Amino acid sequence: MHEVSIMAEAVRLAVESAQAAGARRITGLRLRVGNLSGAVPEAMTFAWDVVRQETLAAEASLSIETVAAACWCATCQAEFECKDFMSECPRCHELSGDLRRGRELEIASVELE
């Protein structure tokens, strides 16, 4: 389960940010996770409960925003929702591998106190 290492790194970065800002504790962490990132939000939530213990984030809440995957069709000059890295445009049926969204795996915000 690589979500444990992902969440351990997210907590490490959040704690580092909190310490640099002189904060007493972290009250919230918000992540953005793309559908095609390979990370499973439910597993990340489970890992969060383990890795935040005995850190400045011990009492913090976790919010995970799921980002739908979207490809770009060069023929139609339009973006469309996709389920994989290569998808067929629903308008013109051309194949597209130009993924514009869906691979995100990032810290969107850290709430400090």
N, C-alpha and C positions, 0 to 999 in steps of 0.2 A: 504494500500500500504506500505509494509515493506521496499521498496526501499528507502523511505525518511529517515528512521532511519539508514539504511545501509550507505547511502551517508553522512548523518550528522556525523556518526562515522568516515568515511573515511576522511572527512574534518577536524574533530577534531584531528585525528592522524597526518595528513599532517601538520596542523598548529603547533602542538606540536613538530614535527620533525623540522620544519622551525625555530621555536623559539630557540630550542636547538642548532641549527647550526648558529644562529645569522643572519639568512636571512631576507631581507626586505620584500620579497613577494614570493609567490608560482607562478610559471609560467606554470606548467603542472602537471597533475596527471594521471598516467597510471594504470589501473586496469586489472586484469585477472578474467574472470567470466566463470565458467563451465556451459555447457548446462544443467546439472542436479543439479545446485546449488539452484534452486528455485527463483533466482533473474532474473528480466527481464531488459536487457540492455537499452531498450527504456525508461522504467520507471525510471531507474537510471539516465539517461541523463536528463530527465525532472526534477527529484529531485535535481540534481546537480545545475541547474540554480537557484534554490531557496535557498539551504542550504549554498552555497558559498558566498552569499551576505554579505558585511560588515565583511569579514574575510581577512586574508592574501592571500586567494585563489580567491578573487573577480574577478580578471581578468585572471585567469588560464584557460588553455584548459583541456579538459577531453578526454582521449583515453581509449576505452574499447576493450580489446582483448578477443574474445570468444574462449573458449577451448572446443573442441569436446570431447565427452565422449568416453572412450575406456575401454573395458573389456579384461581380460586375460583368455585364454583357456588353462587349465591345460593339456588337452589331446594333443592338437597340439603344446603346448609350444609357443603360439603366441598371440599377441595383436590384437584386432579387434575393429572397430568402432561400438558403440552400441547406441541405442536410449533410453534405460531404465536401471534400476539397475540390472535387470536379463535379459540376452539376449542369443540368440542361436548363437553359433559359425557358421559363414558362411561356414567353411571348413568341420567340422565333425558333426555339428548339435547338439553338447552337450550344455546343459545350463550352463551359467556362471554367477555368482554373484560377481566375483572378479573385481570390478570397479577400474581401475588404474588412470583414469583421468575423469574429468567432474564435480567434486564437488567444484572446486576452486572458491574462493571468496576472493581475496587478492589484496593488493596494490603492484604493481610491481615496481613502481618508483614514486618519487616526485621530480620535477624539481624546483630548488630554484634560487633566485637571491638576 
